[in-house]
Amino acid sequence: MLALITGASSGIGRDMARILSKKGYDLIIVARRRDRLNELKQELDGKVTVIAMDLSIVENNYKLYEKVKNKNIDILINNAGFGLFGDFIKTDLDTELKMIDLNIKSYHILTKLFLQDFQKKDEGFILNVCSSAGFMAGPRLSTYYATKNYVTKLTMAINEELRRNKSRVVISALCPGPVATEFNQVAHGTFAIKEASSFEVAKYAIDKLFKKKMIIVPTFLMKFTLFVNRFTPYRLSLYVAYLIQKRKSS
């Protein structure tokens, strides 16, 4: 059994690697920071392949696929990504375009390429690490929310296509709220609500993936929040989202 995890050098991706390793999976772990990946490799069981690669460079996603396509991968976890706090008019355009390349294009490319392979053998799991932001708009975190909307809705649509075709391939979207990772350091901001444990989110996500859950939402608080959001007027939802993110810091 073999799993490929992007963004595996920290946070949810790192904890998913630990959990799958304990379950007997060999791993291909991908991220920019080779030193972090090598540190993680030392604590994992089984065969671990380290690939240091920046997936915000679109061409690298194709290179990654070509490098591993013949290894009979069973699970693809798209986890690489980052955010950026700030009013849209003030945030850096180049950073936002890089975010779109990583948060959207990388997920799209790898999902399509591996899904085609999984379909041929009629088995395999894809987990796209999205966010509760995938169901909302996010003032002061606008581009990040938009990217997560894209991936969440794409995952849902593909899930329905697979269901209609009676495919045994599973694709799921992990949609947590704030998680205790390096997200805030990279995004230059803080969240006003308590962050969930990265390990607990990862453990919950893998369990629900194997149970073929389409939308995976850890914690009762986020389940309740997303339920209420269904019935909340857009303007009120935007107002609340703005207040939650107003603690942005440089």
HELIX and SHEET records of a PDB file:
HELIX    1   1 GLY A   11  LYS A   22  1                                  12    
HELIX    2   2 ARG A   34  GLU A   43  1                                  10    
HELIX    3   3 VAL A   58  VAL A   68  1                                  11    
HELIX    4   4 LEU A   93  ILE A  100  1                                   8    
HELIX    5   5 ASP A  101  SER A  106  3                                   6    
HELIX    6   6 TYR A  107  LYS A  121  1                                  15    
HELIX    7   7 SER A  132  PHE A  135  5                                   4    
HELIX    8   8 SER A  142  ARG A  164  1                                  23    
HELIX    9   9 PHE A  183  ALA A  187  1                                   5    
HELIX   10  10 SER A  198  PHE A  210  1                                  13    
HELIX   11  11 PHE A  220  ASN A  229  1                                  10    
HELIX   12  12 TYR A  234  ILE A  244  1                                  11    
SHEET    1   A 7 VAL A  48  ALA A  52  0                                        
SHEET    2   A 7 ASP A  26  ALA A  31  1                                        
SHEET    3   A 7 LEU A   2  THR A   6  1                                        
SHEET    4   A 7 ILE A  75  ASN A  78  1                                        
SHEET    5   A 7 PHE A 125  VAL A 129  1                                        
SHEET    6   A 7 VAL A 170  LEU A 174  1                                        
SHEET    7   A 7 ILE A 215  ILE A 216  1                                        
END                                                                             
